Amino acid sequence: MAYLTEKFGSAGALHLFAGAGETVAAARVPAIKASAKIRSKKASHGTFVYGLPLLGLFFLLWEIAPRLGWLNRIFFPPLSEVLVAWWALLASGVLVDHIGISLQRAAIGFALGVVVAIPLGLLMGRYSLFEKVSDLLVQTLRNTSQFALLPVFILLLGIGEESKVAITFYSSVFFLLVNTISGVKSVDPLLIKAARSMGTSDFDLFRKVILPASIPSIVAGARLAVKSSLFAVIGAEMLAAKSGLGFLIQNSQLMMETADMYAGILTLTVIGLTVNYLLVWFERWATAWKGQSETSLI
Protein backbone atom coordinates (compact mmCIF):
# COMPACT_ATOMS: atom_id res chain seq x y z
CA MET A 1 0.00 0.00 0.00
CA ALA A 2 2.88 2.38 0.80
CA TYR A 3 4.44 1.68 -2.59
CA LEU A 4 1.16 2.32 -4.37
CA THR A 5 0.63 5.52 -2.42
CA GLU A 6 4.10 6.74 -3.33
CA LYS A 7 3.70 5.82 -7.01
CA PHE A 8 0.09 6.77 -7.67
CA GLY A 9 -0.84 9.01 -4.73
CA SER A 10 -3.34 8.17 -2.02
CA ALA A 11 -6.39 8.75 -4.22
CA GLY A 12 -4.93 6.69 -7.03
CA ALA A 13 -4.05 3.84 -4.70
CA LEU A 14 -7.52 3.78 -3.23
CA HIS A 15 -9.04 3.88 -6.70
CA LEU A 16 -6.83 1.01 -7.75
CA PHE A 17 -7.88 -1.08 -4.75
CA ALA A 18 -11.53 -0.20 -5.30
CA GLY A 19 -11.29 -1.25 -8.92
CA ALA A 20 -9.65 -4.51 -7.93
CA GLY A 21 -12.37 -5.13 -5.36
CA GLU A 22 -15.08 -4.52 -7.93
CA THR A 23 -13.35 -6.89 -10.33
CA VAL A 24 -13.14 -9.60 -7.68
CA ALA A 25 -16.76 -9.02 -6.66
CA ALA A 26 -17.87 -9.18 -10.28
CA ALA A 27 -15.94 -12.37 -10.76
CA ARG A 28 -17.59 -13.89 -7.69
CA VAL A 29 -21.18 -13.06 -8.76
CA PRO A 30 -21.65 -16.11 -11.06
CA ALA A 31 -20.16 -18.38 -8.40
CA ILE A 32 -22.45 -16.92 -5.73
CA LYS A 33 -25.51 -17.34 -7.96
CA ALA A 34 -24.52 -20.88 -8.84
CA SER A 35 -23.99 -21.70 -5.16
CA ALA A 36 -27.36 -20.19 -4.23
CA LYS A 37 -29.04 -22.17 -6.99
CA ILE A 38 -27.46 -25.41 -5.76
CA ARG A 39 -28.47 -24.66 -2.16
CA SER A 40 -32.06 -23.88 -3.12
CA LYS A 41 -32.25 -27.03 -5.24
CA LYS A 42 -30.93 -29.13 -2.37
CA ALA A 43 -33.37 -27.46 0.02
CA SER A 44 -36.27 -28.19 -2.33
CA HIS A 45 -35.27 -31.83 -2.71
CA GLY A 46 -34.58 -32.09 1.01
CA THR A 47 -38.09 -30.88 1.88
CA PHE A 48 -39.54 -33.70 -0.19
CA VAL A 49 -37.07 -36.41 0.85
CA TYR A 50 -37.20 -35.61 4.56
CA GLY A 51 -40.98 -35.90 4.51
CA LEU A 52 -41.03 -39.38 2.97
CA PRO A 53 -40.46 -41.38 6.20
CA LEU A 54 -43.38 -39.77 8.01
CA LEU A 55 -45.61 -40.25 4.97
CA GLY A 56 -44.50 -43.88 4.76
CA LEU A 57 -45.34 -44.36 8.43
CA PHE A 58 -48.81 -42.93 7.84
CA PHE A 59 -49.43 -45.37 4.98
CA LEU A 60 -48.07 -48.25 7.07
CA LEU A 61 -50.49 -47.43 9.89
CA TRP A 62 -53.29 -47.21 7.32
CA GLU A 63 -52.43 -50.75 6.21
CA ILE A 64 -52.04 -52.42 9.59
CA ALA A 65 -54.66 -50.60 11.73
CA PRO A 66 -57.70 -52.19 9.99
CA ARG A 67 -55.99 -55.60 9.86
CA LEU A 68 -55.27 -55.56 13.59
CA GLY A 69 -58.82 -54.49 14.41
CA TRP A 70 -57.89 -51.00 15.58
CA LEU A 71 -60.29 -49.60 12.98
CA ASN A 72 -63.45 -51.09 11.52
CA ARG A 73 -62.37 -52.69 8.25
CA ILE A 74 -65.78 -52.10 6.69
CA PHE A 75 -65.50 -48.33 7.09
CA PHE A 76 -61.72 -48.03 6.85
CA PRO A 77 -60.24 -50.73 4.58
CA PRO A 78 -56.46 -51.35 4.42
CA LEU A 79 -54.45 -49.28 1.99
CA SER A 80 -53.71 -52.32 -0.18
CA GLU A 81 -57.44 -52.88 -0.77
CA VAL A 82 -57.89 -49.20 -1.62
CA LEU A 83 -55.06 -49.42 -4.16
CA VAL A 84 -56.60 -52.54 -5.71
CA ALA A 85 -59.93 -50.72 -6.02
CA TRP A 86 -58.16 -47.68 -7.46
CA TRP A 87 -56.48 -49.80 -10.12
CA ALA A 88 -59.77 -51.50 -11.01
CA LEU A 89 -61.46 -48.12 -11.45
CA LEU A 90 -58.55 -46.86 -13.52
CA ALA A 91 -58.39 -49.95 -15.74
CA SER A 92 -62.13 -49.82 -16.41
CA GLY A 93 -61.91 -46.17 -17.50
CA VAL A 94 -64.47 -45.05 -14.93
CA LEU A 95 -61.93 -43.14 -12.86
CA VAL A 96 -60.45 -41.40 -15.89
CA ASP A 97 -63.89 -40.21 -16.98
CA HIS A 98 -64.71 -38.81 -13.53
CA ILE A 99 -61.30 -37.12 -13.28
CA GLY A 100 -61.70 -35.48 -16.69
CA ILE A 101 -65.15 -34.13 -15.86
CA SER A 102 -64.10 -32.70 -12.48
CA LEU A 103 -60.91 -31.16 -13.84
CA GLN A 104 -62.78 -29.57 -16.72
CA ARG A 105 -65.26 -27.92 -14.38
CA ALA A 106 -62.53 -26.74 -12.01
CA ALA A 107 -60.30 -25.50 -14.84
CA ILE A 108 -63.05 -23.43 -16.46
CA GLY A 109 -64.00 -21.80 -13.17
CA PHE A 110 -60.37 -21.17 -12.25
CA ALA A 111 -59.60 -19.70 -15.69
CA LEU A 112 -62.56 -17.33 -15.39
CA GLY A 113 -61.26 -16.35 -11.95
CA VAL A 114 -57.85 -15.53 -13.42
CA VAL A 115 -59.39 -13.45 -16.22
CA VAL A 116 -61.46 -11.41 -13.75
CA ALA A 117 -59.29 -11.27 -10.62
CA ILE A 118 -55.85 -10.36 -11.97
CA PRO A 119 -56.86 -7.28 -14.01
CA LEU A 120 -59.20 -6.15 -11.23
CA GLY A 121 -56.51 -6.71 -8.60
CA LEU A 122 -53.96 -4.74 -10.62
CA LEU A 123 -56.36 -1.81 -10.82
CA MET A 124 -57.38 -1.95 -7.16
CA GLY A 125 -53.79 -2.25 -6.02
CA ARG A 126 -52.57 0.59 -8.20
CA TYR A 127 -55.39 3.15 -7.97
CA SER A 128 -56.43 3.92 -4.40
CA LEU A 129 -59.66 5.70 -5.37
CA PHE A 130 -60.83 2.70 -7.36
CA GLU A 131 -60.01 0.45 -4.41
CA LYS A 132 -61.95 2.65 -1.98
CA VAL A 133 -65.04 2.55 -4.20
CA SER A 134 -65.01 -1.20 -4.85
CA ASP A 135 -63.49 -2.64 -1.66
CA LEU A 136 -66.72 -2.81 0.40
CA LEU A 137 -68.54 -4.80 -2.28
CA VAL A 138 -65.56 -7.10 -2.77
CA GLN A 139 -65.19 -7.75 0.96
CA THR A 140 -68.94 -8.41 1.30
CA LEU A 141 -68.87 -11.02 -1.46
CA ARG A 142 -65.56 -12.49 -0.27
CA ASN A 143 -66.92 -13.16 3.21
CA THR A 144 -70.02 -14.92 1.96
CA SER A 145 -69.51 -18.69 1.97
CA GLN A 146 -69.47 -20.28 -1.46
CA PHE A 147 -71.18 -23.37 -0.07
CA ALA A 148 -73.98 -21.24 1.37
CA LEU A 149 -74.49 -19.80 -2.12
CA LEU A 150 -74.45 -23.18 -3.87
CA PRO A 151 -78.26 -23.59 -3.57
CA VAL A 152 -78.64 -20.10 -5.03
CA PHE A 153 -76.45 -21.00 -8.01
CA ILE A 154 -78.47 -24.17 -8.54
CA LEU A 155 -81.78 -22.26 -8.39
CA LEU A 156 -80.55 -19.61 -10.84
CA LEU A 157 -78.46 -21.76 -13.19
CA GLY A 158 -79.91 -25.24 -12.75
CA ILE A 159 -78.13 -28.49 -11.89
CA GLY A 160 -76.10 -28.52 -15.10
CA GLU A 161 -72.54 -27.45 -15.75
CA GLU A 162 -73.23 -23.73 -15.31
CA SER A 163 -73.86 -23.90 -11.57
CA LYS A 164 -70.76 -26.01 -10.96
CA VAL A 165 -68.53 -23.67 -12.98
CA ALA A 166 -70.08 -20.69 -11.18
CA ILE A 167 -69.35 -22.05 -7.70
CA THR A 168 -65.80 -22.92 -8.78
CA PHE A 169 -65.27 -19.42 -10.12
CA TYR A 170 -66.65 -17.87 -6.95
CA SER A 171 -64.38 -20.03 -4.81
CA SER A 172 -61.19 -19.11 -6.65
CA VAL A 173 -61.60 -15.50 -7.67
CA PHE A 174 -61.12 -13.87 -4.26
CA PHE A 175 -57.88 -15.68 -3.43
CA LEU A 176 -56.46 -14.44 -6.72
CA LEU A 177 -57.87 -10.95 -6.23
CA VAL A 178 -56.57 -10.38 -2.70
CA ASN A 179 -53.10 -11.72 -3.49
CA THR A 180 -52.87 -9.65 -6.67
CA ILE A 181 -53.74 -6.50 -4.74
CA SER A 182 -51.15 -7.38 -2.11
CA GLY A 183 -48.53 -8.03 -4.79
CA VAL A 184 -49.15 -4.70 -6.49
CA LYS A 185 -48.94 -2.78 -3.21
CA SER A 186 -45.64 -4.47 -2.35
CA VAL A 187 -43.89 -3.29 -5.53
CA ASP A 188 -40.93 -1.04 -4.72
CA PRO A 189 -42.09 2.58 -5.27
CA LEU A 190 -38.61 3.45 -6.55
CA LEU A 191 -39.12 1.10 -9.49
CA ILE A 192 -42.37 2.83 -10.36
CA LYS A 193 -40.79 6.30 -10.03
CA ALA A 194 -37.86 5.26 -12.20
CA ALA A 195 -40.19 3.93 -14.88
CA ARG A 196 -42.31 7.08 -14.71
CA SER A 197 -39.22 9.29 -15.04
CA MET A 198 -38.48 7.59 -18.37
CA GLY A 199 -41.93 8.42 -19.69
CA THR A 200 -43.39 4.91 -19.35
CA SER A 201 -47.09 4.69 -20.15
CA ASP A 202 -49.58 3.14 -17.73
CA PHE A 203 -49.91 0.04 -19.90
CA ASP A 204 -46.14 -0.52 -20.10
CA LEU A 205 -45.83 0.21 -16.38
CA PHE A 206 -48.25 -2.60 -15.61
CA ARG A 207 -46.73 -4.94 -18.19
CA LYS A 208 -43.02 -4.38 -17.50
CA VAL A 209 -42.84 -3.40 -13.82
CA ILE A 210 -45.93 -4.06 -11.71
CA LEU A 211 -47.04 -7.42 -13.10
CA PRO A 212 -43.58 -9.10 -13.05
CA ALA A 213 -42.93 -7.87 -9.52
CA SER A 214 -46.36 -9.13 -8.39
CA ILE A 215 -46.01 -12.65 -9.81
CA PRO A 216 -44.87 -14.34 -6.54
CA SER A 217 -47.92 -13.05 -4.71
CA ILE A 218 -50.24 -13.91 -7.61
CA VAL A 219 -48.91 -17.47 -7.81
CA ALA A 220 -49.38 -17.85 -4.05
CA GLY A 221 -52.99 -16.81 -4.54
CA ALA A 222 -53.32 -19.20 -7.47
CA ARG A 223 -52.16 -22.11 -5.32
CA LEU A 224 -54.88 -21.32 -2.77
CA ALA A 225 -57.42 -20.72 -5.53
CA VAL A 226 -56.73 -24.08 -7.18
CA LYS A 227 -57.28 -25.89 -3.91
CA SER A 228 -60.45 -23.96 -3.22
CA SER A 229 -61.81 -24.55 -6.73
CA LEU A 230 -61.21 -28.30 -6.40
CA PHE A 231 -62.98 -28.32 -3.03
CA ALA A 232 -65.89 -26.38 -4.46
CA VAL A 233 -66.39 -28.56 -7.52
CA ILE A 234 -66.27 -31.73 -5.38
CA GLY A 235 -68.86 -30.28 -3.01
CA ALA A 236 -71.10 -29.31 -5.92
CA GLU A 237 -70.77 -32.77 -7.47
CA MET A 238 -71.70 -34.41 -4.18
CA LEU A 239 -74.84 -32.32 -3.94
CA ALA A 240 -76.15 -32.25 -7.51
CA ALA A 241 -74.31 -34.28 -10.14
CA LYS A 242 -74.17 -37.70 -11.75
CA SER A 243 -70.52 -37.53 -12.75
CA GLY A 244 -67.19 -36.33 -11.44
CA LEU A 245 -64.99 -37.33 -8.52
CA GLY A 246 -67.39 -35.81 -6.00
CA PHE A 247 -70.20 -37.97 -7.34
CA LEU A 248 -67.93 -41.04 -7.29
CA ILE A 249 -66.99 -40.46 -3.64
CA GLN A 250 -70.55 -39.73 -2.53
CA ASN A 251 -72.09 -42.60 -4.47
CA SER A 252 -69.45 -45.05 -3.21
CA GLN A 253 -70.19 -43.99 0.36
CA LEU A 254 -73.94 -44.51 -0.13
CA MET A 255 -73.36 -47.93 -1.70
CA MET A 256 -70.90 -48.85 1.10
CA GLU A 257 -68.10 -49.33 -1.44
CA THR A 258 -65.62 -47.75 0.92
CA ALA A 259 -62.51 -48.87 -0.98
CA ASP A 260 -63.77 -47.00 -4.06
CA MET A 261 -64.56 -43.99 -1.87
CA TYR A 262 -61.02 -43.81 -0.50
CA ALA A 263 -59.65 -44.39 -4.00
CA GLY A 264 -61.49 -41.25 -5.12
CA ILE A 265 -60.16 -39.31 -2.12
CA LEU A 266 -56.58 -40.41 -2.84
CA THR A 267 -57.02 -39.38 -6.46
CA LEU A 268 -58.06 -35.90 -5.35
CA THR A 269 -54.99 -35.69 -3.12
CA VAL A 270 -52.65 -36.65 -5.96
CA ILE A 271 -54.28 -34.15 -8.30
CA GLY A 272 -53.96 -31.37 -5.72
CA LEU A 273 -50.29 -32.13 -5.07
CA THR A 274 -49.52 -32.29 -8.80
CA VAL A 275 -51.17 -28.96 -9.55
CA ASN A 276 -49.45 -27.40 -6.54
CA TYR A 277 -46.02 -28.56 -7.72
CA LEU A 278 -46.72 -27.24 -11.22
CA LEU A 279 -47.57 -23.82 -9.79
CA VAL A 280 -44.43 -23.88 -7.65
CA TRP A 281 -42.38 -24.66 -10.76
CA PHE A 282 -44.09 -21.83 -12.65
CA GLU A 283 -43.29 -19.41 -9.85
CA ARG A 284 -39.63 -20.40 -9.91
CA TRP A 285 -39.50 -20.02 -13.66
CA ALA A 286 -41.31 -16.67 -13.69
CA THR A 287 -39.18 -15.22 -10.86
CA ALA A 288 -35.82 -16.72 -11.81
CA TRP A 289 -34.48 -13.17 -12.20
CA LYS A 290 -34.86 -12.70 -8.42
CA GLY A 291 -32.58 -15.62 -7.63
CA GLN A 292 -35.14 -17.03 -5.18
CA SER A 293 -36.69 -20.46 -4.93
CA GLU A 294 -39.97 -21.40 -3.32
CA THR A 295 -39.93 -24.67 -1.44
CA SER A 296 -43.22 -24.54 0.42
CA LEU A 297 -45.92 -27.03 -0.43
CA ILE A 298 -48.77 -25.06 1.12
NORGIRA-V873694 format. One record per pair of residues at least 6 apart in sequence whose C-alpha atoms are under 7 Angstrom apart, sorted by sequence separation. I is the first residue (numbers start at 1). GAP is how many residues later the second one is. If there is no record, write none. Layout:
I&GAP / I&GAP
This chain:
65&6 / 66&6 / 89&6 / 90&6 / 124&6 / 125&6 / 157&6 / 241&6 / 252&6 / 66&7 / 124&7 / 237&7 / 5&8 / 238&8 / 252&8 / 253&8 / 4&9 / 154&9 / 237&9 / 238&9 / 252&9 / 284&9 / 66&10 / 153&10 / 195&10 / 237&10 / 284&10 / 66&11 / 67&11 / 234&11 / 235&11 / 66&12 / 234&12 / 238&12 / 249&12 / 64&14 / 280&14 / 63&15 / 249&15 / 62&16 / 63&16 / 248&16 / 62&17 / 63&17 / 150&17 / 245&19 / 146&21 / 187&23 / 146&24 / 146&25 / 184&26 / 187&26 / 187&27 / 184&30 / 183&31 / 142&32 / 180&34 / 183&34 / 183&35 / 180&37 / 179&38 / 180&38 / 179&39 / 176&42 / 179&42 / 176&45 / 227&45 / 175&46 / 176&46 / 175&49 / 176&49 / 175&50 / 172&53 / 223&53 / 172&54 / 109&56 / 113&56 / 117&56 / 121&56 / 125&56 / 172&56 / 223&56 / 108&57 / 109&57 / 112&57 / 121&57 / 124&57 / 125&57 / 171&57 / 172&57 / 110&58 / 118&58 / 122&58 / 126&58 / 171&58 / 105&59 / 106&59 / 109&59 / 110&59 / 113&59 / 114&59 / 117&59 / 118&59 / 121&59 / 122&59 / 125&59 / 105&60 / 109&60 / 113&60 / 117&60 / 121&60 / 125&60 / 219&60 / 168&61 / 171&61 / 106&62 / 110&62 / 114&62 / 118&62 / 122&62 / 168&64 / 219&64 / 167&65 / 168&65 / 216&67 / 164&69 / 164&72 / 159&81 / 110&116 / 110&119 / 106&123 / 106&124 / 106&127 / 105&128 / 102&131 / 102&142 / 101&143 / 102&143 / 98&145 / 99&145 / 98&146 / 99&146 / 98&147 / 85&174 / 86&174 / 85&175 / 82&177 / 86&177 / 81&178 / 82&178 / 85&178 / 82&180 / 83&180 / 82&181 / 77&182 / 75&183 / 44&251 / 40&253
